[in-house]
Amino acid sequence: MLAITVGLDGSPESLAAADWAAREAVQRETRLRLLHAGDPLRPLYVPFTGVPDPGALDAQREWAAHLLRETESRLTERHPGLRITTRQTEEEPVPALLTAAEDTELLVLGSRRLGTVTGFLVGSVALTVVARAERPVVLVRAGERAEDEHLPDAAGAGAITTPYRDVVLGLDVENPADAVVEFAFEAARRRAAGLRVVHGWNPAAVYGHATVLEPDLEAELAEEARHGLSDFLRPWKDKFPGVEVREQGVIGGAGRHLVHASRDASLVVVGRKKRQALVGGRIGPVTHAVLQHASAPVAVVPHD
């Protein structure tokens, strides 16, 4: 049985990712693997020599081992039946995480929110891994709590005993990917949550970027988008009869609608097409927008 792997570097976002991954592992009844790779900040050298300081490196290794032990202890206390393993490697984080993703069910990473203008740092570990991983990757932001996945209680306070918030799926009906859709339906089924499916259709792609649509034509196109979405989802609804599905066909790019929907979601699911690029992998504009601005954890599912 494959495990869920979470990358740890001691940052608040990676600790939040570990908490999320533990809850997901309990839901899936699978193992959790904690992985620390390399030095997430910088190598430590003896001044003026350019040679690694053995004492500093030993201290760094011990710090990483302590981080893994402390996190394992904390998660075991919260989830007594959860099976946890740890791994420490001095390999650079990106290759180590990509290798770990090859034999893991799900890779979970912390991600930094740098604001609505700056967004993600280009070349950051999380973004690079998302662009190249062959398995689904979930990004979790610092401060993410278990109660954030659930609806508030009768008094409006956070709770973990109330029903889960919807899972939100960003769907490209023109180029649907079964792996992405199935991931979202399975996530909703495990949570006994609703599934909100958002599909964006861009008239400019058909009629040209300068097109201004008449209200009647825009309404007709919106209705066509809704019908196309319903037709595509019908067999998936039959396969997952316990999942209540809400469909949202929108005119224009789906990115901002998915970001808006994430404010009341337990998880946002988007796809990433596997493709060869000159340097590493690529992330599409909708997925990139969601990664930059979504409020909930984001699952990025690679597909052919």
Secondary structure as UniProt FT lines:
FT   STRAND          3..7
FT   HELIX           12..28
FT   STRAND          32..37
FT   TURN            47..49
FT   HELIX           54..78
FT   TURN            80..81
FT   STRAND          84..89
FT   HELIX           93..102
FT   STRAND          104..111
FT   TURN            116..118
FT   TURN            122..123
FT   HELIX           125..132
FT   STRAND          137..141
FT   TURN            142..143
FT   HELIX           146..149
FT   TURN            154..155
FT   STRAND          166..170
FT   TURN            173..174
FT   HELIX           178..191
FT   STRAND          195..201
FT   HELIX           204..207
FT   TURN            209..210
FT   HELIX           215..239
FT   TURN            241..242
FT   STRAND          245..251
FT   HELIX           255..262
FT   TURN            263..264
FT   STRAND          265..273
FT   HELIX           285..293
FT   STRAND          298..303
//
